[in-house]
């Protein structure tokens, strides 16, 4: 479950994406306006790291922007740090490129393989619990019930259209610029309001052993 707070944040997520994305190989030109369509989240098994993947329209081009929000800086991860965010309820949050944060990569691989693990958004207001839904709907799966490790991924390439990560068993391809395509045998797709044809967010292949 992802717990949402009634809070103000600075910079806003929309603003930091608009500033950071054009500096990346997969990002739009700096003069192209960006608009966040929606997002999906994962739960941190240890309950400390916020994990959110934004889908963004950049002048008609679809971008996938994974971010993590941490309560302290990660040692040795300065290259992955995007900015510091001030959150009126949680204080200072350190925002990282999600594909360079091992916690998000573990959850992305697991959800892509099994279809389990998308966080349900909830919020407390005036002492009552409310659902805080997103318009983005994801669907994963395709892996068997065999128990396998989904940690140890290393980012091998981060190019204009896709990023490739590998561990000793799997190759995980994350599409920075997702597009409509047939559903992969093992992978993650999304639909949202106005987008009924699934777009492919990620796919997983077992490496030759």
N, C-alpha and C positions, 0 to 999 in steps of 0.2 A: 504494500500500500504506500502510495506517495502522499504525504501530508502537505497540503498547501496552506500558506499563511496569507492573511490579509496584511500586506506589507508594501512598502515602497522600496524600490531597488535603484541603485545608480552605479554605473549606467544601466539602462534597461537592456533586456536581452536583444530586443530588436536593434537598438543602437550599437551594441557591441558587435553583433553579427554584421551589420551594415559597414562598420569600420574595419573589421578583421577579415571578412571573407574576400574582399578584393585583393588582399595581399597574398593570397594562397594560389597555388597553381590551378586549382579547380574553381576558383572564384570568378565573379563577373568583373568587367571593367569598373573602375572607381566611380564613373559617372552614371552607372545603371542603378536605378532605385531598387531596393529589396523590400519584400513584404513576407512576413512569416505567415504561412498557411495554417500551421498547427504543429503539434509535436506528440511524441510518445515517450514514455518513461520506463525505466527499469528500477526494481528495488535492489538496494545494496544489501547483501546478506548480513553485513555487520552494522547496517543502519546509520552509516556516517556520510556516505558520498551520494550527493544528488546526481542523477544521470538522466539526461534529457536530450533527445534527438529531434532537431527542428527541421521541418520541411519548408523551404523558402522559395518564393518566386522572385527571380531576378530578371526582369525584362522579358518574361516568357520562358526563361530557362529555369528548370527545377534543380534546386540544390538540397543536399542532405548535410546538415551541420550538427554533428554530435558534440555535446558539451558535458563536462562534469563540474560540479560545484563542491568544493572542499572547505573544511573549517580550519585548515592550516596548509601552508605550502608543502609540496612534496619534494623531499630532498633529491637533488640531481635531475629535476624535471623542468628546469627553467626554460628550456627550449619549447616545451609544450604549454607553458603558461600564456594565456591570452590577456588577462587583466585581473585586477582586484575589483570586486563588486561590494558595495555597501548595501546590506539588507537590514531593513528597520527592525525585523524580528530576530534575525540570526547573527547580525553583526557582519564582520568582514568575511567574504567568501572569495576563495581563489578559484578562478574559472580556467579550465584546461581544455585543450583540444581532445575530445573524447577518444579518438583513435590512438592517442598517445598516452592514454590513461588505462593501465591494465585492468582496472575494475570494470570499466564499461565494456572493454573488449571481451572479457569473460562472459558477461551477461548477454552481449550482442550475439556471440557465437552460440551460447546455450539456447537463447530464444529462437534464433534462426533455425537451429537443428530440431528443436522439440515443439516449438509453438507455445511453450509455457514460460511465464515470467513477466509479462507486461504488467506494470504497476497500475493499480486502480487509484485514480485521484480522489482524495477526500479532503474536506475542509471543515473546521469547526467555527461556527458563528453563533453568538448568543447562546452558547451552551448546547447547541445541537449539531449533529453530524450531517454534512451535505455531500452529495456526489459532485465532483468537479470534473466532468467528462471532457474529453478531447474529441474533435471531429475526425481525427486520424484513427483508422482502424488497421491494425497490422495482423498478418497471418504468417506463422512460421511452421516448420515441421519437415518431416521426411526421414529423420534419423530413426534407427531401430531403438529398442529398449536396452541395447548394450550400454553399460556404464563406461564412459570414456572421459579423460581429462580435457577441459576446455581452457586451461591456463597456459602460460608460457608462450603466448603469441608475440612475435616480433614483426614490426612494420617493415616490410621489404620494399615497397614502393608506394608513393603517394602522388599520383599524376592527375592530369586534368579531369579525367572521367571516373577513375576508380582508384581505390587503395587496396593493396594486397598484403595480408598478414599471414604468417605461417607459424605453426608449432610443430612438434615432432610427429603429429598424426594428421593434421588438417590444414587446408588452405582456405582462408576466409577472404572473400572479395566483397568490399563495401563500395557501393556506387555513390560517389560524391555527386554525380549528376544522374539521378535515377531516371529511367524511362519505362514506358509500358512495354512489356515483353511477356512471353509465356512463362508460367511459374517454373522456377528451377526445381529439380528433384529434391534438393535440400536447400532451403533458403527462406528469405523473408520478403513479403510483399506488403503493400499498403494501398488503401483507398481512402477517400475523404469526400466531403461534400463537394459535388461538382466533378469528381474524378472517380467514375465507376469502374473504369478499366484499371486493374492492379498495376502498380509500378513496382519494379524489382529493386529492393533496397540492398539486399546482400544475398550471397550464395556461398555454400560450403562444399568443398570437395575433399574426399579422403585421399591423402597422398599415398603414392606407391611405397610399399614396405618391402 
